Amino acid sequence: MTQREGSEEVIRDIEEEFEARAIGLEEQPALYTIARASEVLGMSEQEITRLVLLKKIPAVRMGRSLRIREEALERFVAEMTSPEQVPATPVLYSAEQVAEILQLSLDNVWRLLKEGHLKGFKIRGGRSSWRIPAEALNEFIRKRMQETDSQVQPPK
C-alpha cells in the first residue's frame, strides 16, 4: 500500500465516522436575544419583552436571559400581518393625535377629557399622559354628529 492509498483510506474512514455521528442530528433552531429580535422586528426591546411576558411571543429562559426561537418570531410576524390581526386604526390615541384628528387645540382636548365628554385615561407622566381608546373617540364623534344633525334638521 502506498502512502497516497493509505491517506485516502484514512480520509474515507474519517468521512464514514463523521457521517455515522451526524445521522439523526438535526440542525439546531436559531435562538434570538431580545436585542436581536428587536432589530429583526423593528420594535423596542421593552415591547419585545412585554410581548414575551404576555405570551404573545413564546420564549425560552436561559439563566437570567430570554431567548426566542426563530420559528416563534416567524409565527408572530405571520399572525400580526394576517388581515384579520392588523387593526385599521390604533387601539389607543394620545391627546396630541386626537387634537390633530379633531383639528382642535391640545388644551381643548384636555378640557374634553377632564370634563368627561371624551373618555380616556391617564398614565404616569406629564401633560401628554392621556390615552384615548379608538372606540371612545369614535363614540365622541358619533355623538357630536348626532347633536349637529338634530340642530340642522330642516323645518317642517
C-alpha positions in Angstrom: 0.0 0.0 0.0 1.4 3.4 -1.0 1.4 6.4 1.2 -1.3 8.0 -1.0 -3.6 5.0 -0.8 -3.1 5.0 3.0 -4.1 8.7 3.2 -7.2 8.1 1.1 -8.2 5.2 3.3 -7.8 7.3 6.4 -9.8 10.1 4.9 -12.6 7.7 3.9 -12.6 6.3 7.4 -12.9 9.8 8.9 -15.7 10.7 6.5 -17.6 7.5 7.3 -17.2 8.1 11.1 -18.4 11.7 10.6 -21.5 10.6 8.6 -22.3 7.9 11.3 -22.1 10.5 14.0 -24.2 13.0 12.1 -27.0 10.6 11.4 -30.1 11.6 13.5 -28.7 15.0 14.3 -30.9 17.9 13.3 -29.9 21.4 12.8 -30.4 23.4 16.0 -33.0 26.2 15.8 -31.7 29.7 15.8 -32.2 31.5 19.1 -32.5 35.3 19.2 -31.8 37.5 22.1 -34.3 40.2 23.0 -31.9 42.8 21.4 -31.6 40.8 18.1 -35.4 40.2 18.0 -35.9 43.9 18.5 -33.6 44.6 15.5 -35.3 42.0 13.3 -38.9 43.1 14.1 -38.1 46.8 14.3 -39.6 47.1 17.7 -38.2 48.3 21.0 -36.6 45.8 23.4 -39.2 46.8 26.0 -42.0 46.0 23.6 -40.5 42.6 22.8 -40.1 41.8 26.5 -43.7 42.9 27.1 -44.9 40.6 24.3 -42.9 37.7 25.7 -44.4 38.3 29.2 -47.9 38.5 27.7 -47.1 35.2 26.0 -47.7 36.7 22.5 -44.2 35.6 21.6 -43.0 32.3 23.2 -39.6 32.4 24.7 -37.1 30.2 26.5 -35.4 31.3 29.7 -31.7 30.6 29.8 -30.5 31.6 33.2 -31.5 35.2 33.6 -31.8 35.7 29.9 -34.7 35.2 27.4 -34.2 33.6 24.0 -36.7 33.5 21.2 -36.7 30.7 18.6 -36.7 31.8 15.0 -39.9 29.8 14.3 -41.7 31.7 17.1 -40.7 35.1 15.6 -41.8 33.9 12.2 -45.2 32.7 13.6 -45.6 36.1 15.4 -45.0 38.0 12.2 -47.3 35.8 10.2 -50.1 36.3 12.8 -49.6 40.0 13.0 -49.6 40.5 9.3 -52.7 38.4 8.6 -55.5 40.7 7.5 -57.7 39.8 10.5 -55.0 40.7 13.0 -53.9 44.1 11.7 -56.1 46.9 13.2 -57.2 49.5 10.7 -56.6 52.2 13.3 -54.5 52.4 16.5 -56.1 50.9 19.6 -55.1 54.0 21.7 -54.5 57.6 20.7 -52.5 60.2 22.6 -54.1 63.5 23.3 -51.9 65.1 20.6 -53.2 62.6 18.0 -56.8 63.3 19.0 -56.2 67.0 18.7 -54.8 66.5 15.2 -57.7 64.2 14.2 -60.4 66.6 15.5 -58.5 69.7 14.5 -58.7 71.1 18.0 -56.1 72.6 20.2 -54.5 70.3 22.7 -55.9 72.4 25.6 -59.4 71.8 24.2 -58.8 68.0 24.0 -57.6 68.0 27.7 -60.7 70.0 28.7 -63.0 67.5 26.9 -61.2 64.7 28.7 -61.3 66.3 32.1 -65.0 67.2 31.8 -65.8 63.6 30.7 -67.1 64.5 27.2 -64.3 62.4 25.7 -63.4 59.1 27.5 -59.8 58.4 28.2 -57.4 57.6 31.0 -54.2 59.0 32.4 -51.0 57.1 32.5 -48.0 58.2 34.6 -46.1 61.1 33.1 -46.6 64.7 32.2 -49.3 66.6 30.4 -49.3 64.2 27.4 -50.1 61.3 29.6 -53.7 60.9 28.4 -54.6 57.8 26.2 -57.9 57.7 24.4 -59.3 54.3 23.2 -60.3 54.3 19.5 -63.8 53.3 20.4 -64.1 56.2 22.8 -63.0 58.6 20.0 -65.4 57.0 17.6 -68.3 57.3 20.1 -67.4 61.0 20.8 -67.5 61.7 17.0 -70.9 59.9 16.6 -72.4 61.8 19.5 -71.2 65.2 18.1 -72.6 64.3 14.6 -76.0 63.3 16.1 -76.1 66.6 18.0 -75.2 68.5 14.8 -77.8 66.6 12.8 -80.6 67.3 15.3 -79.7 71.1 15.2 -79.6 71.2 11.4 -83.0 69.5 10.8 -85.0 71.3 8.2 -88.2 73.0 9.4 -91.4 71.1 8.7 
